[in-house]
């Protein structure tokens, strides 16, 4: 009924998707795309490619999404084709496999393994042979003409179905992850609390600390976290790099740390008299944002930048980077008349703001103790459990395919019951089966003295 | 540290001696040379194992933390697999190639700079029992693939020049093909478990089971090539030659996964001592 061209097309599609060769081709295509994805670094800024490959090549890299190859059609199309190929060929081959094990077929003319044995008594031998095969866990069929059919390792014939199923489960998990997976990152200073809307609560970092090996290299990064809900601590846990925290469907990972870029923990403050060139008051350990008395002044540290920069055009102070290149602290000061209310103190250039302060005094800040922040990554991946399930199924499939094998034996009695013909064949592991076959023949011959 | 380094040199020496002896056996086919080859090989394996044991004693955990230690572990596994084969099939001919292979793997390991041969403190991400599980399964896979590589190479030679030297002394082509298949039938499940345990570990430590890091990607590439091999072997009308070629390509991919990624491509796995 169908037009010729459609029939033709269906035939081509059928040929293609039932073909193992096409499957092999797709496996290798995916491998090739993956190789490209490791040769061209992924997800870098445009400048990176430009510097490395020049402008023309960079244009192509962008146009063809080679910089994001793993999520691109380069990967998706062969994977989809592979799924179709895998499902179609599996379903197509399954009936043939079932047929090949279900029907005890009579004689393996094509079998390399066969032997003829003279016997004394047909009945007695038949019983003995079936006992031998039973002891080797063969399943035995007695055929109407008195011959015997036995086979073993049927499950192994279905190993490929299980492995293919496992790949579908894994890809399904990957798809779920791609759609519903969620990942975010939050930076919290030690001692601070930050809301994490995804879990409808706040996280307080009670403490961040590092452990060291005797030689000074870093052994572990740790954070003590508290989850605060409606003002109450509902959960407290210490995490490190290999021990994340699970909360409300999310997993929180210790994934970064650094020195805080907007505050410090404490510093030493001294009062310096320029005229007499001397420190004139006892040094004070100043806490962040806490008033302290020093000489005739009251002061507190209210702002901090790690890399001081004065934007002259816009007239404000900012930080050039997050590194402690030119750290500066802003002090709020109360004192006699003429004391400026705020002053920036440069840790690398002590006293440099002297002029702006009074003509005589300066508060010098030194020996700062930084506050560390902890970088928490939190993620939710509903696909992960499917991946683990798929992996377990794959292990079962591999065990069926590789550590078991299917073999069958056919035994017929000829010459009015004076001889027995035995033949055997195996699917895979022909060398193991040859050994087993020899053993069976020897055991049959044992009692048949000729 | 000194004892493991010392046993390494001893093992290196014995592998070299075993290689020479196996070659002599191959050429002259005297039984006593065959026996001494096996003896030298066993001594090499014992000192190889001693290297691992000493290193374990020195560092208090499994010696899987850098390229050097893993190469020693890998070599021991290959040697154990070969010895099992030699005993089971009562054939020493493969010993020539395996002992040369092991000599070469000790040779390249020995070329590593000294700082990469000594133990470095474990970085935080590596301090997990998954290190042992992941690396051990991965390396059982690697060593099985090494055997399949040797078998595939010899298969190609044997099927082409079966009656000329040196192939006429080798086991027949069917045996080599079967050996190659069996090694991959062991290697593939172990590689898969290795990849999965790596994914579980990554999911637990880095928050994602797969991030297309070069090492992960190359493990997938290797997996895909061996998957292609397994299908090529059951493809009707295809000679076993094609499968053998895929087994060789798969091994080269594994070598890149093992060494190439560490030295050429940066990524999460770059600790290995190389970067």
Boltz contact constraints between the chains, C-beta under 6 A:
constraints:
  - contact:
      token1: [A, 20]
      token2: [B, 231]
      max_distance: 6.0
  - contact:
      token1: [A, 20]
      token2: [B, 235]
      max_distance: 6.0
  - contact:
      token1: [A, 23]
      token2: [B, 231]
      max_distance: 6.0
  - contact:
      token1: [A, 24]
      token2: [B, 228]
      max_distance: 6.0
  - contact:
      token1: [A, 24]
      token2: [B, 231]
      max_distance: 6.0
  - contact:
      token1: [A, 24]
      token2: [B, 232]
      max_distance: 6.0
  - contact:
      token1: [A, 27]
      token2: [B, 224]
      max_distance: 6.0
  - contact:
      token1: [A, 27]
      token2: [B, 227]
      max_distance: 6.0
  - contact:
      token1: [A, 27]
      token2: [B, 228]
      max_distance: 6.0
  - contact:
      token1: [A, 28]
      token2: [B, 228]
      max_distance: 6.0
  - contact:
      token1: [A, 30]
      token2: [B, 224]
      max_distance: 6.0
  - contact:
      token1: [A, 31]
      token2: [B, 221]
      max_distance: 6.0
  - contact:
      token1: [A, 31]
      token2: [B, 224]
      max_distance: 6.0
  - contact:
      token1: [A, 31]
      token2: [B, 225]
      max_distance: 6.0
  - contact:
      token1: [A, 34]
      token2: [B, 217]
      max_distance: 6.0
  - contact:
      token1: [A, 34]
      token2: [B, 220]
      max_distance: 6.0
  - contact:
      token1: [A, 34]
      token2: [B, 221]
      max_distance: 6.0
  - contact:
      token1: [A, 38]
      token2: [B, 214]
      max_distance: 6.0
  - contact:
      token1: [A, 38]
      token2: [B, 217]
      max_distance: 6.0
  - contact:
      token1: [A, 38]
      token2: [B, 265]
      max_distance: 6.0
  - contact:
      token1: [A, 70]
      token2: [B, 212]
      max_distance: 6.0
  - contact:
      token1: [A, 213]
      token2: [B, 121]
      max_distance: 6.0
  - contact:
      token1: [A, 217]
      token2: [B, 121]
      max_distance: 6.0
  - contact:
      token1: [A, 220]
      token2: [B, 124]
      max_distance: 6.0
  - contact:
      token1: [A, 221]
      token2: [B, 124]
      max_distance: 6.0
  - contact:
      token1: [A, 241]
      token2: [B, 124]
      max_distance: 6.0
  - contact:
      token1: [A, 241]
      token2: [B, 125]
      max_distance: 6.0
  - contact:
      token1: [A, 242]
      token2: [B, 127]
      max_distance: 6.0
  - contact:
      token1: [A, 242]
      token2: [B, 128]
      max_distance: 6.0
  - contact:
      token1: [A, 242]
      token2: [B, 205]
      max_distance: 6.0
  - contact:
      token1: [A, 253]
      token2: [B, 207]
      max_distance: 6.0
  - contact:
      token1: [A, 377]
      token2: [B, 207]
      max_distance: 6.0
  - contact:
      token1: [A, 379]
      token2: [B, 207]
      max_distance: 6.0
  - contact:
      token1: [A, 384]
      token2: [B, 209]
      max_distance: 6.0
  - contact:
      token1: [A, 391]
      token2: [B, 196]
      max_distance: 6.0
  - contact:
      token1: [A, 398]
      token2: [B, 189]
      max_distance: 6.0
  - contact:
      token1: [A, 402]
      token2: [B, 185]
      max_distance: 6.0
  - contact:
      token1: [A, 431]
      token2: [B, 178]
      max_distance: 6.0
